[in-house]
Amino acid sequence: EHDGYQSLRKAVRQYTPDEVMALVKKAGLRGRGGAGFPAGVKWGFCPKDVFPRYLVCNADESEPGTFKDREIIEQNTHQLLEGIAIACYAVQAETAYIYIRGEMAEGARRLEQAIALAEEKGYLGQRLYGRDFSLKIYVHRGAGAYICGEETALLNSIEGIMGQPRLKPPFPAAVGLYGKPTVINNVETLANLPPIIERGADWYRSIGTEKSPGPKVFSLSGQVHRPGNYELPLGTTFRELIYEHGGGIPNGRAIKAILPAGASAPMLTGEALDVQMDFESVPQAGSMLGSGSVIVIDETVCIVDAALRMTRFFKHESCGKCSPCREGTYWLVQLLERIEGGRGRMQDIDLLQTVLDQIDGKCFCPLGEFARSPALSSLKHFREEYEYHVRQGHCWAR
């Protein structure tokens, strides 16, 4: 009813796989899962003449404050499936897996229903649109481990191995699922493909910025009047997202901090409101855009307590494979609990910084680095709150 799968038809009938890949490169589509790596370039890393190949859709949306993929899966299911099919055609993969977070039961059910319907109608299956291209899509449910959002841990999980990251290189594009070339893309990334095929690269580049083209779904939460998902051009400012679309802060309170990418990214202060949300501007401001999960923290929040809550999350989700992450997150929580509980000493603040430095650059995968962000950035911007905790035995927010 809404011209679904017409972009797939166009791609298969009018373009070769290499031409689809070139079109996506020209459009400048960048990964929407956090890294922001150009999707078309990533596809091109698959070695020539090595088959079979696999495509994996990363739907293990686990970052605190991120809920865009869940809504795409539940409300725009067929556009995602069409995007998966287009990507599979471009990389010449005939098998795709959607690795979905186990708690997203409704999304998994809708995907399975949509796949069955698309197969029944002939949009998925054997020799699509009369061409030598066939595709089978499987839904694989995870068990709620944050670490399985990391692409190599995700592959291990599909294979039935413990969900822990693999050593890289080799990278999944060369040696991935079952030892074969594998392309891994985020839900939102793949959902961008049908309109790119339908309207062209120039149309897509007319949205957003020169280096970060296209629209982006921002998951806005925290202390705002209207939390939710907002699809806006990349390059939109935090101020526009929070005040024009999110309705501002309840009771006119001031913003203390902004988390641009959930708990994983360093927090910014309220002075960052006019920073553009794209893959270049946010890093220049001292954080990262990530998956675009913007959490607003207002002036009533104790920043030490907020850092403790986020660090507890990373401690719980550490897979335990490497000691800097496994032990480091434990000691971060111990120190933050001591300071937040009013039992801290001034030397604990310096010890906290020492533990953060010991984790830096020594972990097997990015989770350990992400675990540093809440304490590291809050110390940088709000050290006086930590010192107040030690001197007064409670937080000044109360």
Secondary structure, DSSP 4 states (H G I P E B T S, - for coil): ---TTHHHHHHHHH--HHHHHHHHHHHT-B-SSSS--BHHHHHTTSPTT----EEEEEE---STT--HHHHHHHHSHHHHHHHHHHHHHHHT-SEEEEEE-TT-HHHHHHHHHHHHHHHHHTSSBSSGGGSS--BEEEEEE--S-GGGGSHHHHHHHHTTS-S-PPPSSSPTTTS-GGGS-EEEEEHHHHHTHHHHHHH-HHHHHTSB-SSSBSEEEEEEEES-SS-EEEEEETT-BHHIIIIIIS---GGGPPEEEEETTGGGSPPEEGGGTTSB-STTHHHHHTS--TT-EEEEEETTS-HHHHHHHHHHHHHHH--SSSHHHHHHHHHHHHHHHHHHTT---HHHHHHHHHHHHHHTT--SSHHHHHHHHHHHHHHHHHHHHHHHHHHHSS-TT-
